[in-house]
Amino acid sequence: MNIDFNLDDYVSPEFKKPDNMDTIYYLFWERGIGYTEFCKLPIPYILRVLKTHNWVKSEEEKAYKKANKK
């Protein structure tokens, strides 16, 4: 397990946008799946969850924009 860790990224006044892996870990952690469990998941399952998550967020954004047009 090799996780790049730079303390300056966490204590600097301006936080940087998380990279894709951080976002993926957070998405699963938010749903109760820790790193160890995540590592055991099959890649096709992870990709399908990400695809679905992105679709849901896209639909939410469309609905938000539609609601604000009225």
N, C-alpha and C positions, 0 to 999 in steps of 0.2 A: 504494500500500500504506500503510494507516494503522493502525498497531498502537498501542493505548494502552499506555504504559509508565510505571508509577509505581514508582520504586525503593523507596519505603517499603513497598510490598506484599511485597518480597523480602527486606528486611533487618529488618523488624519482628519482635519476639519471637514474635508469634502470626501464623501464616500464615492467610490467608483461603482459603476453598474456591475452587478454580479455576472460572471461568465455563464455560459450555457450549463455546465455541469453543476455549478452552485444552484442555479435555478431549478434544475431537475431534482437535485437532492432535497431542496426546500419543498418542492411540490409533493414529493413522496413523504417527507417528514411531516408535513402539514396534515397528511392523512394517516399518520401513525406508523409509517414504515421507516425504520431506522436504517442506518448505513449498512449494517451487517445483513439485514433482511433484503435490502435493496440489491446488494451484490449477488444474492442468490436468485434474483428474478431473471427470467429469460429476456433477452434483448428485444424480441418481437413484442412482448407484452409491454415493456417500457416504451417502445416507440408508439404503440397503439394508444397508450395512456397520454403521451405527449400530443399526439395528433388530435385526440378527442379534447384535451384541455385547450389546445389552440383553437379548435373549432368553436367550443363553448364560449371562449373569450371573444372571438370574432362575432358570434351571434349576439352576445351581450352588447358589444360596441354598436352593432347595427341597430339594435332595439333602442339603445340610448340615444343615438343620433335621430332615429325616427321619432322618438318621443319628444325630443327637443325642437323638432321642426314645427310641431303643432302649436 
